[in-house]
Amino acid sequence: MWNIANPTNFLKLTSWLVPVLAVLTALLLGAGLYLSFLAPPDYQQGETVKIMYLHVPAAWMSMFIYGVMCMAALGTLVWRHPLADAAQKAAAPLGAGFTFICLATGSLWGKPMWGTWWVWDARLTSVLVLFLIYLGLVALWQAIEDQGRAARTAAVLTLVGAVNIPIIKFSVDWWNTLHQSASVFRLGGPAISPSLLWPLLIMALAFTVMFMTLHLMAIRNEIYRRRLRRLSILAASAPETDLSGTMMEPVR
Amino acid sequence: MSDPNIGFIIAAYGLGFAVIVGMIVAVLYDRLVLKRALAKVVRNGASESEP
């Protein structure tokens, strides 16, 4: 783990790992979509159950990415890993994206099945809060210019916001919700038919590998951004250097 | 597939994949912009070995 703390080593790793993961994502997504559309209709919901293959993996990803951000926050605050804050910053917009997919597809699933686009029940509201936390973290990174301070502040906020994750998971057990209770990760095993479960698991795997690919790419961008900032400061501190094709006059 | 809710299914997949494509394009565009800016700074004489 500390070996890839060196940005050069990390860039070397991503140069071959990102293409491999991208191809794996495409294969898994293709297989998942193919199996999803071959899967039988639900006996109550009919073909509308196909929204599940997008909605549920996106919901799992929204919580998984927050878990990754919590680990990165600990990496920043406790272990002082040099790339932990980059990993945290890179994951927040992706988490917001997957959470938005979860909310939007859930709404499009809810309208025909529940008769409403939205209800303020515990599960839906807690996922909306997660989405707002992601947006808040993205805004925080943009608002604080000192990147070290931004990293520490975002890490603290991320860890405080982690209290929402068990609330999302157990909201359907703790309160009466319109949203159904867990049907895959539950005591006693999955409650859905294997013919529906397998495409769901393959789509979830495809989303996970897709996140890993995009996350590595976004961390790599963050390394480039830091390099650019460092070089720009170096260039600015050497006013006699020809930077734009014309000699800059030193300020007198 | 002749489901009465086919419009909701298509909208969900369309929206989901639009967001995914948006995330991919955003990351790739960010990389393109940064690489260009880095190349420009380096071309103008800055290097990391400078004091």
HADDOCK unambig.tbl for C-alpha pairs under 7 A between the chains (distance, minus, plus):
assign (segid A and resid 47 and name CA) (segid B and resid 3 and name CA) 6.15 0.50 0.50
assign (segid A and resid 48 and name CA) (segid B and resid 5 and name CA) 6.28 0.50 0.50
assign (segid A and resid 48 and name CA) (segid B and resid 9 and name CA) 6.22 0.50 0.50
assign (segid A and resid 50 and name CA) (segid B and resid 9 and name CA) 6.98 0.50 0.50
assign (segid A and resid 51 and name CA) (segid B and resid 9 and name CA) 5.93 0.50 0.50
assign (segid A and resid 51 and name CA) (segid B and resid 12 and name CA) 6.54 0.50 0.50
assign (segid A and resid 97 and name CA) (segid B and resid 19 and name CA) 6.58 0.50 0.50
assign (segid A and resid 101 and name CA) (segid B and resid 16 and name CA) 5.42 0.50 0.50
assign (segid A and resid 105 and name CA) (segid B and resid 12 and name CA) 5.04 0.50 0.50
assign (segid A and resid 108 and name CA) (segid B and resid 8 and name CA) 5.71 0.50 0.50
assign (segid A and resid 108 and name CA) (segid B and resid 12 and name CA) 6.17 0.50 0.50
assign (segid A and resid 109 and name CA) (segid B and resid 8 and name CA) 6.97 0.50 0.50
assign (segid A and resid 112 and name CA) (segid B and resid 5 and name CA) 6.85 0.50 0.50
assign (segid A and resid 214 and name CA) (segid B and resid 24 and name CA) 6.99 0.50 0.50
assign (segid A and resid 217 and name CA) (segid B and resid 27 and name CA) 6.92 0.50 0.50
assign (segid A and resid 218 and name CA) (segid B and resid 27 and name CA) 6.07 0.50 0.50
assign (segid A and resid 221 and name CA) (segid B and resid 30 and name CA) 6.95 0.50 0.50
assign (segid A and resid 221 and name CA) (segid B and resid 31 and name CA) 5.57 0.50 0.50
assign (segid A and resid 224 and name CA) (segid B and resid 34 and name CA) 6.42 0.50 0.50
assign (segid A and resid 225 and name CA) (segid B and resid 34 and name CA) 6.42 0.50 0.50
assign (segid A and resid 228 and name CA) (segid B and resid 38 and name CA) 5.56 0.50 0.50
assign (segid A and resid 231 and name CA) (segid B and resid 41 and name CA) 6.99 0.50 0.50
assign (segid A and resid 231 and name CA) (segid B and resid 46 and name CA) 6.02 0.50 0.50
assign (segid A and resid 231 and name CA) (segid B and resid 47 and name CA) 6.47 0.50 0.50
assign (segid A and resid 231 and name CA) (segid B and resid 48 and name CA) 6.38 0.50 0.50
assign (segid A and resid 232 and name CA) (segid B and resid 41 and name CA) 6.90 0.50 0.50
assign (segid A and resid 234 and name CA) (segid B and resid 46 and name CA) 6.74 0.50 0.50
assign (segid A and resid 235 and name CA) (segid B and resid 46 and name CA) 5.49 0.50 0.50
assign (segid A and resid 242 and name CA) (segid B and resid 44 and name CA) 6.58 0.50 0.50
assign (segid A and resid 242 and name CA) (segid B and resid 45 and name CA) 6.96 0.50 0.50
assign (segid A and resid 243 and name CA) (segid B and resid 44 and name CA) 4.40 0.50 0.50
assign (segid A and resid 243 and name CA) (segid B and resid 45 and name CA) 6.28 0.50 0.50
assign (segid A and resid 244 and name CA) (segid B and resid 44 and name CA) 6.14 0.50 0.50
